[in-house]
Amino acid sequence: ERAWRDLIEVSRLEKGDVTPVSLGTRDLAVYDGAGGITVSHARCTHGAANLCDGYFDGRRIECPLHQGLFDARSGAALASPARRPLRMIQARVHDGMVQVLL
Ligand code: FES
């Protein structure tokens, strides 16, 4: 069953940037963006790139491999060759800890 799980302390996030975090076998990307903290699967939906190696401008994450672009809040694919949306994970901040619903 799904439950809120501790992911990383807010104080350990890269300020205004994207931070890679592993949880079990999952590789996740935590975005400290203009609109708050969001979490997605780290793998690009186009290829095998890890989005944590990409460029985050506070709202959008650019894939390091082919420059596909995703909205870091909604997961929407914004620029080719990215077409399928990013898989976002429901997240919240609780007592200074980023938690995800998994
Ligand atoms: Fe990310 Fe191609 S692997 S855009």
Backbone and ligand atoms as CSV (ligand in chain L), in Angstrom:
chain,resi,resn,atom,element,x,y,z
A,1,GLU,N,N,0.845,-1.192,0.000
A,1,GLU,CA,C,0.000,0.000,0.000
A,1,GLU,C,C,0.881,1.242,0.000
A,2,ARG,N,N,0.331,2.327,-0.486
A,2,ARG,CA,C,1.140,3.539,-0.592
A,2,ARG,C,C,1.233,4.248,0.760
A,3,ALA,N,N,2.408,4.860,0.983
A,3,ALA,CA,C,2.623,5.575,2.235
A,3,ALA,C,C,3.631,6.690,1.988
A,4,TRP,N,N,3.593,7.690,2.848
A,4,TRP,CA,C,4.592,8.757,2.770
A,4,TRP,C,C,5.921,8.243,3.290
A,5,ARG,N,N,6.967,8.431,2.516
A,5,ARG,CA,C,8.298,7.958,2.904
A,5,ARG,C,C,9.275,9.130,2.899
A,6,ASP,N,N,10.177,9.117,3.886
A,6,ASP,CA,C,11.212,10.147,3.934
A,6,ASP,C,C,12.146,9.976,2.748
A,7,LEU,N,N,12.482,11.108,2.103
A,7,LEU,CA,C,13.373,11.047,0.950
A,7,LEU,C,C,14.709,11.736,1.233
A,8,ILE,N,N,14.648,13.000,1.596
A,8,ILE,CA,C,15.877,13.758,1.869
A,8,ILE,C,C,15.500,14.997,2.669
A,9,GLU,N,N,16.424,15.438,3.525
A,9,GLU,CA,C,16.173,16.669,4.272
A,9,GLU,C,C,16.217,17.853,3.305
A,10,VAL,N,N,15.302,18.777,3.509
A,10,VAL,CA,C,15.266,19.973,2.665
A,10,VAL,C,C,16.622,20.682,2.691
A,11,SER,N,N,17.281,20.705,3.825
A,11,SER,CA,C,18.555,21.425,3.968
A,11,SER,C,C,19.669,20.800,3.127
A,12,ARG,N,N,19.466,19.574,2.676
A,12,ARG,CA,C,20.501,18.901,1.870
A,12,ARG,C,C,20.271,19.057,0.376
A,13,LEU,N,N,19.173,19.708,0.000
A,13,LEU,CA,C,18.906,19.924,-1.432
A,13,LEU,C,C,19.831,20.983,-2.007
A,14,GLU,N,N,20.148,20.838,-3.289
A,14,GLU,CA,C,20.844,21.896,-4.011
A,14,GLU,C,C,19.865,23.054,-4.171
A,15,LYS,N,N,20.205,24.182,-3.602
A,15,LYS,CA,C,19.282,25.331,-3.611
A,15,LYS,C,C,18.981,25.776,-5.035
A,16,GLY,N,N,17.696,25.796,-5.385
A,16,GLY,CA,C,17.302,26.274,-6.704
A,16,GLY,C,C,17.709,25.359,-7.843
A,17,ASP,N,N,18.098,24.138,-7.494
A,17,ASP,CA,C,18.604,23.234,-8.540
A,17,ASP,C,C,17.946,21.858,-8.396
A,18,VAL,N,N,18.472,20.895,-9.108
A,18,VAL,CA,C,17.931,19.531,-9.054
A,18,VAL,C,C,18.924,18.638,-8.315
A,19,THR,N,N,18.414,17.798,-7.425
A,19,THR,CA,C,19.253,16.920,-6.606
A,19,THR,C,C,18.889,15.463,-6.883
A,20,PRO,N,N,19.880,14.607,-7.202
A,20,PRO,CA,C,19.596,13.180,-7.379
A,20,PRO,C,C,19.448,12.475,-6.031
A,21,VAL,N,N,18.425,11.646,-5.909
A,21,VAL,CA,C,18.228,10.867,-4.681
A,21,VAL,C,C,17.775,9.464,-5.088
A,22,SER,N,N,18.381,8.455,-4.476
A,22,SER,CA,C,17.938,7.086,-4.715
A,22,SER,C,C,17.085,6.630,-3.549
A,23,LEU,N,N,16.014,5.905,-3.868
A,23,LEU,CA,C,15.171,5.325,-2.828
A,23,LEU,C,C,14.951,3.873,-3.231
A,24,GLY,N,N,15.604,2.965,-2.539
A,24,GLY,CA,C,15.568,1.573,-2.969
A,24,GLY,C,C,16.182,1.473,-4.355
A,25,THR,N,N,15.423,0.919,-5.298
A,25,THR,CA,C,15.943,0.785,-6.661
A,25,THR,C,C,15.555,1.966,-7.537
A,26,ARG,N,N,14.834,2.923,-6.982
A,26,ARG,CA,C,14.364,4.051,-7.782
A,26,ARG,C,C,15.370,5.189,-7.771
A,27,ASP,N,N,15.639,5.724,-8.961
A,27,ASP,CA,C,16.453,6.933,-9.063
A,27,ASP,C,C,15.508,8.102,-9.288
A,28,LEU,N,N,15.526,9.031,-8.364
A,28,LEU,CA,C,14.596,10.148,-8.383
A,28,LEU,C,C,15.341,11.461,-8.556
A,29,ALA,N,N,14.591,12.452,-9.032
A,29,ALA,CA,C,15.121,13.811,-9.163
A,29,ALA,C,C,14.251,14.723,-8.307
A,30,VAL,N,N,14.891,15.498,-7.441
A,30,VAL,CA,C,14.167,16.422,-6.565
A,30,VAL,C,C,14.478,17.841,-7.027
A,31,TYR,N,N,13.438,18.564,-7.422
A,31,TYR,CA,C,13.596,19.915,-7.952
A,31,TYR,C,C,13.244,20.932,-6.885
A,32,ASP,N,N,14.169,21.831,-6.598
A,32,ASP,CA,C,13.893,22.938,-5.682
A,32,ASP,C,C,13.603,24.150,-6.565
A,33,GLY,N,N,12.344,24.239,-7.005
A,33,GLY,CA,C,12.011,25.211,-8.026
A,33,GLY,C,C,11.323,26.451,-7.499
A,34,ALA,N,N,11.021,27.341,-8.429
A,34,ALA,CA,C,10.352,28.600,-8.096
A,34,ALA,C,C,9.000,28.338,-7.445
A,35,GLY,N,N,8.337,27.266,-7.861
A,35,GLY,CA,C,7.008,26.969,-7.328
A,35,GLY,C,C,7.013,25.955,-6.205
A,36,GLY,N,N,8.160,25.660,-5.640
A,36,GLY,CA,C,8.229,24.690,-4.556
A,36,GLY,C,C,8.997,23.444,-4.949
A,37,ILE,N,N,8.952,22.466,-4.070
A,37,ILE,CA,C,9.730,21.243,-4.268
A,37,ILE,C,C,8.866,20.201,-4.960
A,38,THR,N,N,9.396,19.631,-6.039
A,38,THR,CA,C,8.697,18.569,-6.752
A,38,THR,C,C,9.675,17.422,-6.993
A,39,VAL,N,N,9.105,16.255,-7.290
A,39,VAL,CA,C,9.927,15.046,-7.448
A,39,VAL,C,C,9.447,14.278,-8.676
A,40,SER,N,N,10.410,13.788,-9.460
A,40,SER,CA,C,10.064,12.920,-10.591
A,40,SER,C,C,11.029,11.739,-10.620
A,41,HIS,N,N,10.700,10.753,-11.454
A,41,HIS,CA,C,11.694,9.747,-11.780
A,41,HIS,C,C,12.823,10.461,-12.514
A,42,ALA,N,N,14.069,10.048,-12.267
A,42,ALA,CA,C,15.213,10.781,-12.807
A,42,ALA,C,C,15.458,10.486,-14.278
A,43,ARG,N,N,14.952,9.355,-14.752
A,43,ARG,CA,C,15.251,8.952,-16.116
A,43,ARG,C,C,14.374,9.711,-17.108
A,44,CYS,N,N,14.997,10.192,-18.165
A,44,CYS,CA,C,14.273,10.861,-19.240
A,44,CYS,C,C,13.300,9.879,-19.880
A,45,THR,N,N,12.144,10.377,-20.351
A,45,THR,CA,C,11.172,9.489,-21.001
A,45,THR,C,C,11.509,9.272,-22.474
A,46,HIS,N,N,12.530,9.934,-22.971
A,46,HIS,CA,C,12.932,9.749,-24.373
A,46,HIS,C,C,14.033,8.709,-24.501
A,47,GLY,N,N,15.014,8.756,-23.618
A,47,GLY,CA,C,16.151,7.841,-23.707
A,47,GLY,C,C,16.673,7.517,-22.331
A,48,ALA,N,N,17.938,7.146,-22.270
A,48,ALA,CA,C,18.487,6.629,-21.018
A,48,ALA,C,C,19.174,7.688,-20.167
A,49,ALA,N,N,18.956,8.947,-20.472
A,49,ALA,CA,C,19.662,9.995,-19.735
A,49,ALA,C,C,19.094,10.174,-18.330
A,50,ASN,N,N,19.959,10.609,-17.440
A,50,ASN,CA,C,19.531,10.977,-16.091
A,50,ASN,C,C,19.336,12.491,-16.059
A,51,LEU,N,N,18.112,12.895,-15.782
A,51,LEU,CA,C,17.795,14.330,-15.840
A,51,LEU,C,C,18.521,15.137,-14.768
A,52,CYS,N,N,19.019,14.465,-13.734
A,52,CYS,CA,C,19.762,15.188,-12.703
A,52,CYS,C,C,21.055,15.778,-13.264
A,53,ASP,N,N,21.492,15.265,-14.410
A,53,ASP,CA,C,22.683,15.813,-15.065
A,53,ASP,C,C,22.327,16.942,-16.024
A,54,GLY,N,N,21.033,17.259,-16.118
A,54,GLY,CA,C,20.588,18.288,-17.043
A,54,GLY,C,C,20.570,19.668,-16.417
A,55,TYR,N,N,20.028,20.608,-17.170
A,55,TYR,CA,C,19.990,21.997,-16.723
A,55,TYR,C,C,18.582,22.345,-16.218
A,56,PHE,N,N,18.498,22.820,-14.984
A,56,PHE,CA,C,17.230,23.201,-14.376
A,56,PHE,C,C,17.214,24.713,-14.194
A,57,ASP,N,N,16.188,25.353,-14.771
A,57,ASP,CA,C,16.143,26.822,-14.694
A,57,ASP,C,C,15.174,27.316,-13.621
A,58,GLY,N,N,14.718,26.407,-12.780
A,58,GLY,CA,C,13.778,26.787,-11.733
A,58,GLY,C,C,12.356,26.378,-12.052
A,59,ARG,N,N,12.102,26.150,-13.338
A,59,ARG,CA,C,10.765,25.696,-13.760
A,59,ARG,C,C,10.841,24.491,-14.683
A,60,ARG,N,N,11.866,24.471,-15.516
A,60,ARG,CA,C,11.963,23.421,-16.528
A,60,ARG,C,C,13.304,22.708,-16.407
A,61,ILE,N,N,13.252,21.397,-16.687
A,61,ILE,CA,C,14.483,20.613,-16.684
A,61,ILE,C,C,14.797,20.215,-18.121
A,62,GLU,N,N,16.037,20.493,-18.514
A,62,GLU,CA,C,16.478,20.164,-19.866
A,62,GLU,C,C,17.338,18.908,-19.831
A,63,CYS,N,N,16.961,17.937,-20.653
A,63,CYS,CA,C,17.707,16.684,-20.703
A,63,CYS,C,C,19.128,16.926,-21.226
A,64,PRO,N,N,20.134,16.304,-20.590
A,64,PRO,CA,C,21.521,16.525,-21.016
A,64,PRO,C,C,21.863,15.833,-22.339
A,65,LEU,N,N,21.019,14.889,-22.772
A,65,LEU,CA,C,21.406,14.090,-23.943
A,65,LEU,C,C,20.932,14.709,-25.259
A,66,HIS,N,N,19.623,15.012,-25.371
A,66,HIS,CA,C,19.108,15.582,-26.635
A,66,HIS,C,C,18.349,16.877,-26.392
A,67,GLN,N,N,18.493,17.433,-25.229
A,67,GLN,CA,C,17.889,18.738,-24.897
A,67,GLN,C,C,16.360,18.724,-24.926
A,68,GLY,N,N,15.750,17.559,-24.722
A,68,GLY,CA,C,14.307,17.532,-24.468
A,68,GLY,C,C,14.020,18.356,-23.214
A,69,LEU,N,N,12.798,18.911,-23.145
A,69,LEU,CA,C,12.491,19.845,-22.059
A,69,LEU,C,C,11.206,19.407,-21.361
A,70,PHE,N,N,11.230,19.446,-20.037
A,70,PHE,CA,C,10.051,19.053,-19.256
A,70,PHE,C,C,9.723,20.120,-18.223
A,71,ASP,N,N,8.429,20.262,-17.950
A,71,ASP,CA,C,7.976,21.096,-16.843
A,71,ASP,C,C,8.197,20.308,-15.541
A,72,ALA,N,N,8.933,20.877,-14.612
A,72,ALA,CA,C,9.294,20.146,-13.397
A,72,ALA,C,C,8.168,20.098,-12.373
A,73,ARG,N,N,7.063,20.776,-12.648
A,73,ARG,CA,C,5.899,20.655,-11.749
A,73,ARG,C,C,4.872,19.674,-12.306
A,74,SER,N,N,4.511,19.858,-13.562
A,74,SER,CA,C,3.466,19.008,-14.154
A,74,SER,C,C,4.049,17.768,-14.811
A,75,GLY,N,N,5.323,17.834,-15.175
A,75,GLY,CA,C,5.941,16.733,-15.911
A,75,GLY,C,C,5.736,16.829,-17.409
A,76,ALA,N,N,4.974,17.810,-17.875
A,76,ALA,CA,C,4.656,17.932,-19.297
A,76,ALA,C,C,5.923,18.019,-20.140
A,77,ALA,N,N,5.890,17.330,-21.289
A,77,ALA,CA,C,6.986,17.434,-22.242
A,77,ALA,C,C,6.798,18.723,-23.033
A,78,LEU,N,N,7.800,19.587,-23.031
A,78,LEU,CA,C,7.661,20.927,-23.617
A,78,LEU,C,C,8.403,21.091,-24.933
A,79,ALA,N,N,9.416,20.276,-25.161
A,79,ALA,CA,C,10.190,20.456,-26.391
A,79,ALA,C,C,10.684,19.119,-26.897
A,80,SER,N,N,10.642,18.966,-28.208
A,80,SER,CA,C,11.109,17.770,-28.889
A,80,SER,C,C,12.608,17.570,-28.609
A,81,PRO,N,N,13.089,16.318,-28.540
A,81,PRO,CA,C,12.382,15.073,-28.854
A,81,PRO,C,C,11.604,14.475,-27.681
A,82,ALA,N,N,11.483,15.185,-26.582
A,82,ALA,CA,C,10.678,14.657,-25.477
A,82,ALA,C,C,9.198,14.737,-25.855
A,83,ARG,N,N,8.492,13.638,-25.745
A,83,ARG,CA,C,7.062,13.623,-26.074
A,83,ARG,C,C,6.220,13.137,-24.913
A,84,ARG,N,N,6.680,12.057,-24.283
A,84,ARG,CA,C,5.911,11.538,-23.151
A,84,ARG,C,C,6.254,12.333,-21.904
A,85,PRO,N,N,5.254,12.626,-21.080
A,85,PRO,CA,C,5.513,13.412,-19.881
A,85,PRO,C,C,6.411,12.673,-18.893
A,86,LEU,N,N,7.079,13.454,-18.077
A,86,LEU,CA,C,7.865,12.889,-16.991
A,86,LEU,C,C,6.934,12.236,-15.992
A,87,ARG,N,N,7.405,11.163,-15.380
A,87,ARG,CA,C,6.604,10.541,-14.325
A,87,ARG,C,C,6.888,11.264,-13.006
A,88,MET,N,N,5.916,12.033,-12.574
A,88,MET,CA,C,6.064,12.780,-11.330
A,88,MET,C,C,5.640,11.903,-10.147
A,89,ILE,N,N,6.172,12.229,-8.996
A,89,ILE,CA,C,5.825,11.508,-7.773
A,89,ILE,C,C,5.290,12.527,-6.780
A,90,GLN,N,N,4.170,12.192,-6.177
A,90,GLN,CA,C,3.571,13.124,-5.223
A,90,GLN,C,C,4.530,13.351,-4.066
A,91,ALA,N,N,4.758,14.617,-3.728
A,91,ALA,CA,C,5.743,14.949,-2.705
A,91,ALA,C,C,5.196,16.016,-1.766
A,92,ARG,N,N,5.753,16.057,-0.580
A,92,ARG,CA,C,5.396,17.102,0.377
A,92,ARG,C,C,6.608,17.343,1.271
A,93,VAL,N,N,6.574,18.461,1.998
A,93,VAL,CA,C,7.609,18.727,2.994
A,93,VAL,C,C,6.966,18.605,4.367
A,94,HIS,N,N,7.591,17.807,5.222
A,94,HIS,CA,C,7.062,17.549,6.554
A,94,HIS,C,C,8.221,17.586,7.539
A,95,ASP,N,N,8.181,18.542,8.491
A,95,ASP,CA,C,9.252,18.658,9.496
A,95,ASP,C,C,10.635,18.757,8.863
A,96,GLY,N,N,10.759,19.559,7.810
A,96,GLY,CA,C,12.059,19.758,7.189
A,96,GLY,C,C,12.527,18.606,6.331
A,97,MET,N,N,11.639,17.665,6.083
A,97,MET,CA,C,11.982,16.477,5.303
A,97,MET,C,C,11.104,16.412,4.052
A,98,VAL,N,N,11.744,16.167,2.897
A,98,VAL,CA,C,10.957,15.911,1.696
A,98,VAL,C,C,10.451,14.476,1.781
A,99,GLN,N,N,9.143,14.317,1.622
A,99,GLN,CA,C,8.548,12.982,1.650
A,99,GLN,C,C,7.852,12.714,0.326
A,100,VAL,N,N,7.844,11.457,-0.065
A,100,VAL,CA,C,7.165,11.066,-1.306
A,100,VAL,C,C,6.130,9.997,-0.999
A,101,LEU,N,N,5.063,10.012,-1.792
A,101,LEU,CA,C,4.000,9.028,-1.634
A,101,LEU,C,C,4.255,7.903,-2.627
A,102,LEU,N,N,4.658,6.759,-2.099
A,102,LEU,CA,C,5.016,5.618,-2.960
A,102,LEU,C,C,4.389,4.342,-2.419
L,1,FES,FE1,FE,16.333,12.870,-22.957
L,1,FES,FE2,FE,16.675,12.130,-25.485
L,1,FES,S1,S,17.289,11.078,-23.684
L,1,FES,S2,S,15.750,13.952,-24.740
